[in-house]
Amino acid sequence: MQAILSSPSLLRNALLVDAIATGATGLLMAATASLLAPLLGLHENLIFYAGLLLIPFAGFVYLTANGQPISRKAAMAIVILNALWVIDSIALLASGWIEPTALGYVFVVGQALIGGLFAELQYVGLRRTA
């Protein structure tokens, strides 16, 4: 693990994996919202529009990862947006606006944890490139 965290390409790799995972998740959510809604206990429109929102974000992350050099401002914006996704996911569960199934809780918390992991790795990568 230490070797990964000390890698000079940590930021670029974290951004690339984030872009791929986020893009795939967004496409899956947008394309299968009607199937996911009853399984997750989440509103179909919430799943669909959240998925649509993730697609351009994934594109932005991918373009940032491929910058030569990587834009520090863009990378920090991605860290902040990932952190906001985590906060919003937890706030959604705590709000009472939705009544997710057990699988829905796992889905929302899982996305939040993965978003938090990406934010942390990207932040560490940014600090190492300073």
Buried (B, 14 or more C-beta within 10 A) or exposed (E): EEEEEEBEEBBBBBBBBBBBBBBEBBBBBBEBBEEBBEEBBBBBEBBBBBBBBBBEBBBBBBEBBEEEEBEBEBBEBBBEBBBEBBEBBBEBBEEEEBEBEEEBBEBBBEBBEBBBBBBBBBBBBBEBBE
